[in-house]
Each structure stands twice: as C-alpha cells, then as structure tokens.
C-alpha cells in the first residue's frame, strides 16, 4: 500500500530524473507539497518524511493547518498558491512566507501595507495567465513588466518571479510551450533590471516539462496525497 513517504520518494525521483535530463542540479528545484483539501495530519506526515515547503490554495484552510501544526511552524515554510481576494490580504501578510498568486497591483500594495515589520519580507510571485484562458486568473503577458516594476518597488515585499497554471494538455512538447513562454517573460524582467529568480510552474501531470523549461518550484499534491475528494 502506498504511503505518503513512499509517494514523496517517487516524486523526488521524477524531479531528479527531469533535472538530469535538463542538465540541471537537482537542488535547483524546490518541491512544494500541496495539501489542498487534505488534513493537517497528512501534511504532518509529509513533514516527518523530510518536506519543509507546503502550498495551500485556500487561506482559511491553510491557517487552520498552521494552527494545528504550530509545533512545526518555525521549521516549515507556507506558500499561498490559490486566488487571493482583497479582504484576505491581512491574514496572508501576517501568516504566510510566500504568495504565488499576486494577480494585480492592488493585492501587492495591500500585502506590503499589512506585512508586519517584525517579519522578513513576504516573498511574492506574479501569477500570469500564460494560456490566455477566460476562466483563469492572472496577469495578461502584456501587463507583466509594468506590474512587476511597481511590485518590486514596494516595501516589505520581495518580488521573486512568476507563477502560472497552464491549460492541461497531453503530450510533453505541448506542455513545454507555455512553460517556455513563462521562462521568456522572467528573462525579460531580468533584462529590465529586476532581481527575479523564481519560476513556480509544473504540477503532478507536467512537472517534467516545467523542469525542462526552467521551473524552480514545482507544486505537487495529487502524486503525494492522492486524488482530492
């Protein structure tokens, strides 16, 4: 019977193989363990298996898990990867280490105002609607440079890079195209003088394609915890 620790080993083996194929060091890719809809107990199992970076889609669910896992909170890193509404920015600014889903300047401004000065800067990524889907949130590619420059100038935040959730497609070559487009956007920001280094892209189904195109964080839930109810 599969265990969470065993599943993590399998995911780590996939990451290692993808890094080897891309001639990248395996430590250049961070595994973000995504616990959406699963309880604090399984997140604790992942922690006990050696994982330290946890991603959550829903603010309230994440806060409940952080409270249930307060004993490990100082040794773990929590990333918000789901949509962030303006009325939830304060709790996120106060509780999280990273936010991947900043999709408009107003959200970043609120996070900057509400991040306690006693905490390190909040690490943020801009979410880009890289496949141009009407149903997805995220910046249009044409907006990224202007918003990135504005976010990079805000206090108590550190702009780290870009995040995307490409439209699901079957074959690896098709999967690679949107990841390549996101990488090119990041490279453009670097040429424009921004100190950005993070590509949050790739999930259970497409992490190999994402790593081939330069992903530095892959967000994996299903391959570790199983299908969500």
C-alpha positions in Angstrom: 0.0 0.0 0.0 1.3 3.4 -1.0 2.4 5.7 1.8 2.9 9.5 1.8 6.6 9.0 2.4 6.8 6.5 -0.5 4.9 8.8 -2.8 7.3 11.7 -1.9 10.2 9.4 -2.8 8.7 8.7 -6.2 8.1 12.4 -6.8 11.6 13.2 -5.8 12.9 10.5 -8.2 10.8 12.2 -11.0 12.3 15.6 -10.2 15.9 14.1 -10.1 15.4 12.4 -13.5 13.9 15.6 -15.0 16.8 17.6 -13.7 19.3 15.1 -15.0 17.7 15.2 -18.5 17.8 19.0 -18.4 21.4 19.0 -17.1 20.3 21.0 -14.1 21.4 20.3 -10.4 18.5 18.7 -8.5 18.8 21.3 -5.8 17.8 24.0 -8.3 14.2 22.7 -8.0 12.1 23.1 -4.8 9.3 20.6 -4.2 6.2 22.4 -2.8 3.9 19.9 -1.2 0.3 20.9 -1.9 -2.2 19.9 0.8 -5.4 21.3 -0.7 -8.5 19.6 0.9 -6.3 17.2 2.9 -6.0 17.5 6.7 -3.2 18.7 8.9 -2.4 15.0 9.8 -1.2 14.2 6.2 0.8 17.4 6.0 2.5 16.4 9.2 3.3 13.0 7.6 5.0 14.9 4.7 7.0 16.9 7.2 8.0 13.8 9.0 9.2 12.4 5.6 11.5 15.4 5.3 9.5 18.0 3.5 9.5 21.6 4.7 7.7 23.7 2.0 3.9 23.5 1.9 1.5 25.1 -0.5 -2.2 25.8 0.1 -5.0 27.1 -2.1 -7.4 28.4 0.5 -6.5 30.9 3.1 -8.7 29.7 5.9 -7.9 26.1 5.4 -4.2 26.9 5.5 -4.5 29.0 8.7 -6.3 26.1 10.4 -3.5 23.7 9.4 -0.8 26.2 10.6 -2.5 26.3 14.0 -2.9 22.6 14.2 0.8 22.2 13.2 2.1 25.1 15.4 4.9 22.9 16.7 6.4 22.6 13.3 5.6 26.1 12.0 9.1 27.6 12.8 10.7 24.8 10.8 8.3 24.9 7.8 7.6 27.4 5.0 4.0 28.1 3.9 3.1 29.3 0.4 -0.3 30.6 -0.7 -0.8 29.3 -4.3 -4.6 29.9 -4.7 -6.5 33.1 -5.5 -6.2 35.9 -3.0 -9.1 38.3 -2.5 -8.5 41.8 -1.1 -10.4 41.0 2.1 -8.0 38.2 2.9 -4.7 40.0 2.4 -4.1 40.9 6.1 -4.1 37.4 7.4 -1.9 36.3 4.5 0.5 39.1 5.1 0.7 38.1 8.8 0.9 34.3 8.4 2.5 33.2 5.1 6.1 33.1 3.9 5.3 33.2 0.2 2.4 34.3 -2.1 2.5 32.9 -5.6 -0.9 34.3 -6.8 -0.5 38.1 -6.9 -2.5 38.9 -10.0 -3.0 42.7 -9.6 -1.1 45.6 -8.1 -3.8 46.4 -5.6 -3.2 43.0 -3.9 0.5 43.6 -3.7 0.0 47.1 -2.2 -2.2 45.7 0.5 0.2 42.9 1.3 3.0 45.5 1.6 1.0 47.7 3.9 -0.1 44.8 6.1 3.1 42.8 6.3 4.4 43.2 9.9 7.7 44.9 10.1 8.9 42.3 12.6 8.7 39.6 9.9 11.1 39.1 7.0 9.9 40.4 3.6 7.0 38.5 2.1 8.2 36.6 -0.9 5.8 37.1 -3.9 5.3 35.8 -7.4 3.1 37.4 -10.0 0.5 35.0 -11.5 0.4 35.1 -15.2 -2.5 33.8 -17.3 0.0 32.2 -19.7 -2.5 30.2 -21.7 -4.9 33.1 -22.0 -7.9 31.2 -20.6 -11.0 33.1 -19.8 -11.6 31.0 -16.7 -8.1 31.6 -15.1 -7.0 34.5 -13.0 -3.6 36.1 -13.7 -2.0 39.0 -15.4 -2.0 39.2 -19.2 1.5 38.8 -20.5 1.4 42.4 -21.8 0.9 43.7 -18.2 3.7 41.8 -16.5 6.6 44.2 -16.9 4.7 47.3 -15.7 3.2 45.4 -12.6 6.5 43.8 -11.8 8.3 47.1 -11.7 5.7 48.5 -9.4 5.6 45.5 -7.1 9.4 45.4 -6.9 9.4 48.9 -5.5 7.0 48.1 -2.6 8.3 47.9 1.0 8.2 44.6 3.0 7.8 42.5 -0.1 10.4 40.8 -2.3 9.3 40.1 -5.8 10.8 36.7 -6.6 9.4 35.8 -10.0 6.4 34.4 -11.9 3.8 31.7 -11.4 1.4 30.0 -13.9 -1.1 27.2 -14.2 -1.1 26.4 -17.9 -4.0 24.8 -19.7 -3.7 21.0 -19.3 -2.5 19.3 -22.5 -1.4 15.7 -23.1 2.0 15.5 -24.7 5.2 16.8 -23.3 6.1 19.1 -26.3 2.7 20.9 -25.9 3.2 21.1 -22.2 6.6 22.7 -22.7 5.3 25.7 -24.8 3.6 27.7 -22.0 6.4 26.9 -19.6 8.9 28.2 -22.1 6.8 31.4 -22.6 6.8 32.0 -18.8 10.6 31.5 -18.7 11.0 34.0 -21.5 8.9 36.5 -19.5 11.1 36.0 -16.5 14.2 36.5 -18.6 12.7 39.8 -19.9 12.2 41.0 -16.4 15.8 40.2 -15.6 17.0 42.2 -18.7 14.9 45.1 -17.4 16.9 45.1 -14.2 14.7 43.1 -11.8 16.4 40.7 -9.4 13.9 37.8 -10.1 14.9 34.2 -9.9 11.7 32.1 -9.4 9.5 30.2 -11.9 6.7 28.5 -10.0 5.3 26.1 -12.6 4.7 22.4 -13.0 2.3 20.1 -11.1 1.8 16.3 -10.9 1.0 15.9 -14.6 3.6 18.2 -16.2 6.5 18.7 -13.8 9.0 17.1 -16.3 8.0 19.7 -19.0 8.2 22.5 -16.4 11.7 21.5 -15.2 12.9 21.2 -18.8 11.9 24.8 -19.2 13.5 26.1 -16.0 11.0 25.7 -13.2 12.5 26.4 -9.8 9.4 25.4 -7.8 7.0 22.6 -8.7 3.7 22.3 -6.9 2.7 18.7 -6.3 -0.4 17.4 -4.4 -2.1 14.6 -6.2 1.1 12.4 -6.7 1.7 12.7 -2.9 -1.7 12.6 -1.3 -3.9 11.0 -4.0 -6.9 12.4 -5.8 -8.9 15.1 -4.0 -12.4 14.2 -2.8 
